[in-house]
């Protein structure tokens, strides 16, 4: 089946991965680097607010999907789109350093898909607000109720950048270990809902689901946690219900 999606490569904006390196060394290097990082984040926040107003005007619920590589993000989104379309008009922005593999898979759903590759300008480890703003040029927002942003696979940088989204979901595979919420607390603190994915593999792993849940609760006590397998779709119903409810709430506020 032929797929149709638009590829988007970053333009003249500066590569901001270095700002993370700078932030790490601020104690040794003084305040100049701190000011640079703050300036980058301030500009990003301003663009994020512009994006947020645009989405509000169109009544579009925007979901930022984040995880480490291999957690099952794309499979989860494939199955999600298959379940909620065409009842809900969807579009997707996919962030990757290289390739259009994930965009090709998601375009099969029939949803408009815009691919963002960050390889040409240093391989950014996240999607920033100005990138989303440019990518929106490849999407007709009329009739879209849900915009899904599949962020670059990373449990660090994407959590730092507001893109104008309404909610953030973090996907943690049971193959990754129970300690990831404690190792990457910002990601779990900043997200609104967590998916513990690939539960079909539990019989073959030494993964303690209770410990994983407890670790998430230490970081974000009230976060909804959904245990499911995107491959078998077992346990997906609560996730789909949560997502539909968020879309409906946003549409009513328009």
C-alpha positions in Angstrom: 0.0 0.0 0.0 1.4 3.3 -1.0 1.8 5.9 1.8 1.8 9.6 1.5 3.5 11.9 4.0 5.5 15.1 3.9 9.1 15.2 5.0 10.3 18.3 6.9 13.9 19.2 7.6 14.9 21.9 10.1 15.9 25.2 8.6 17.9 28.1 10.0 17.2 27.7 13.7 20.3 27.0 15.9 20.9 23.5 17.1 20.1 23.5 20.8 21.6 20.2 21.9 24.7 22.1 23.0 22.6 24.0 25.5 22.1 20.8 27.4 25.9 20.3 27.5 26.2 23.9 28.6 23.7 23.5 31.3 25.6 20.6 32.8 28.8 22.7 33.0 27.3 26.0 34.3 28.9 25.7 37.8 32.3 25.6 36.3 31.7 28.1 33.4 29.9 30.9 35.2 26.6 32.6 34.3 27.0 33.2 30.6 26.0 29.7 29.7 23.1 29.8 32.1 21.8 32.9 30.3 22.2 31.2 26.9 20.2 28.2 28.0 17.5 30.5 29.5 17.3 32.5 26.3 16.8 29.4 24.3 14.1 28.1 26.6 12.4 31.5 26.7 12.2 31.7 22.9 10.9 28.2 22.8 8.2 29.0 25.4 7.0 32.0 23.4 6.7 29.9 20.2 4.9 27.2 22.2 2.3 29.7 23.4 1.8 30.8 19.8 1.2 27.1 18.8 -1.1 26.6 21.8 -3.3 29.5 20.7 -3.5 28.1 17.1 -4.5 24.7 18.4 -7.1 26.3 20.7 -8.6 28.3 17.8 -9.1 25.0 15.9 -10.2 23.0 18.9 -7.3 20.5 18.4 -6.1 18.4 21.2 -2.3 17.9 21.0 -0.6 14.9 22.5 3.2 14.8 22.9 4.3 11.1 22.9 7.7 10.5 24.5 9.8 7.5 25.4 13.2 5.9 24.9 13.9 4.1 21.6 12.3 0.7 21.3 9.5 1.3 23.8 6.8 0.6 21.3 5.8 4.2 20.6 5.1 3.7 16.9 3.2 0.4 17.4 1.1 2.0 20.1 0.3 4.9 17.7 -0.5 2.5 14.9 -3.0 0.6 17.0 -4.4 3.8 18.5 -5.1 5.4 15.1 -6.7 2.2 13.8 -9.1 2.3 16.8 -10.1 5.9 16.8 -10.2 6.9 13.1 -12.3 8.0 11.3 -14.4 8.8 14.4 -11.7 11.3 15.3 -9.8 13.3 12.7 -6.1 12.8 13.4 -2.8 14.1 12.1 0.7 13.1 13.2 4.1 14.8 13.4 7.0 12.3 13.7 10.4 13.3 15.0 13.5 11.2 14.2 17.1 11.9 13.7 17.2 9.9 10.5 14.8 7.9 8.2 11.1 8.0 7.5 10.4 4.5 8.8 8.0 5.5 11.5 6.2 8.0 9.4 5.8 5.4 6.6 4.1 3.1 9.1 1.8 5.7 10.5 0.8 7.0 7.1 -0.9 3.7 6.4 -3.6 4.8 8.7 -4.7 7.5 6.3 -3.9 10.3 8.7 -1.8 13.2 7.4 1.8 12.6 8.6 4.7 15.1 8.6 8.2 13.7 9.1 10.7 15.9 10.9 14.3 14.8 10.5 16.9 16.5 12.7 20.0 14.9 11.2 20.9 17.8 8.8 21.6 20.2 11.7 23.4 18.1 14.2 20.8 15.5 15.1 18.7 17.3 17.8 17.5 15.0 20.5 14.1 16.5 20.8 11.4 18.5 18.9 11.1 22.2 19.9 8.2 24.5 19.4 9.5 26.3 16.3 9.9 22.9 14.6 6.3 22.1 15.3 5.3 25.5 14.0 7.0 24.9 10.7 5.8 21.3 10.4 2.2 22.5 10.7 2.6 24.1 7.3 2.3 20.6 5.9 -1.0 19.9 7.6 -4.5 21.1 6.8 -5.8 21.7 10.3 -9.5 21.8 9.3 -11.2 18.7 10.4 -8.4 17.7 12.7 -9.4 17.0 16.3 -6.3 15.2 17.5 -2.7 16.0 16.6 -0.2 13.4 17.8 3.5 14.4 18.1 5.8 11.4 18.2 8.9 12.9 19.7 12.5 11.8 19.2 13.3 8.7 21.2 14.9 10.0 24.4 14.0 10.1 28.1 15.9 13.4 28.7 15.7 16.3 26.3 12.1 16.1 25.0 10.8 16.7 28.6 12.5 20.1 28.7 10.7 21.6 25.7 7.1 22.8 25.6 5.8 22.5 22.1 2.3 23.9 22.8 0.8 20.5 23.6 -2.2 19.8 25.8 -0.8 16.7 27.4 2.2 14.5 27.5 2.4 10.7 27.6 5.5 8.7 28.5 5.7 5.1 27.3 7.9 2.7 29.3 8.5 -0.8 28.0 8.7 -3.6 30.6 12.0 -4.6 28.8 13.6 -1.3 30.1 13.7 -2.0 33.8 11.7 -0.8 36.8 14.2 1.9 37.7 13.8 4.2 34.7 11.4 6.6 36.5 14.0 7.1 39.2 16.8 7.5 36.6 14.8 10.0 34.5 12.6 11.8 37.0 12.0 14.9 34.9 10.3 12.9 32.1 7.9 11.2 34.6 7.3 14.4 36.5 6.4 16.4 33.4 4.1 13.9 31.8 0.3 13.6 32.4 -0.1 9.8 31.9 2.2 6.8 31.7 1.9 3.6 29.7 3.7 0.5 30.8 3.9 -1.3 27.5 4.8 -4.8 26.2 3.0 -6.5 29.1 2.8 -9.6 26.8 6.5 -10.1 27.5 6.1 -10.3 31.3 6.2 -14.1 31.5 9.7 -14.0 30.0 11.2 -11.2 32.1 12.2 -10.5 35.6 10.2 -7.3 35.6 8.4 -6.3 38.8 5.3 -4.4 37.8 4.5 -3.3 41.3 8.0 -1.8 41.8 7.7 0.0 38.5 4.4 1.5 39.5 5.8 2.5 42.9 8.8 4.2 41.3 6.5 6.2 39.1 4.3 7.2 42.1 7.4 8.4 43.9 8.0 10.9 41.1 4.4 11.7 40.1 2.0 10.4 42.8 -1.3 11.2 40.9 -0.2 10.1 37.4 -2.6 7.7 35.7 -0.8 4.5 34.8 -2.0 2.1 32.1 -0.6 -1.4 31.8 -1.0 -2.8 28.3 0.4 -4.5 25.2 0.3 -2.5 22.0 1.1 -5.6 20.1 -1.8 -7.7 21.3 -3.9 -4.7 22.3 -4.7 -6.3 25.6 -5.3 -3.5 28.2 -5.6 -0.7 25.5 -9.2 0.1 26.3 -8.4 2.5 29.2 -5.8 4.3 27.1 -8.3 4.8 24.2 -11.0 6.0 26.6 -8.7 8.5 28.3 -7.6 9.8 24.9 -11.1 10.2 23.5 -12.2 12.0 26.7 -9.3 14.5 26.3 -10.2 15.2 22.7 -13.9 15.7 23.6 -13.0 18.1 26.4 -10.8 20.2 24.2 -13.5 20.3 21.4 -16.1 21.5 23.9 -13.9 24.3 25.2 -13.6 25.8 21.7 
